[in-house]
Amino acid sequence: MQGKVAVLGDADFVMPFSALGVDTYPVGDTTDQMIESAEKIIAERYALVVIAENIAPVVVEAFAALTNAPTPAVLVVPFTTESKGFATRALGQVLKTATGINILQNN
């Protein structure tokens, strides 16, 4: 597991990462394909998982059990599609877990 990185998203999202030698999991538009890839990533015990924002809402449940575990660090990243705010909310949750408050929350 030490230092292993996985990237989950559509082919356009994962392509630059594959050029860097990172393990990539390109998925199509089907929910089953996305969940199956997420389960493979969890089984492989990666240290860091980068997920495209448009895929994240579908696979969030698969990674939910790992939320409080030290690894993998799950990072949701916006890409070419218009951001729906999922990446910002996910980062807010991580910051709340780490600091006790959501410093990104607008009051």
Secondary structure by P-SEA (a helix, b strand, c coil): ccbbbbbbcccccaaaaaaaccbbbbbcccaaaaaaaaaaaaaacccbbbbcccccccccccccccccccccbbbbbbccccccaaaaaaaaaaaaaaccccccccc
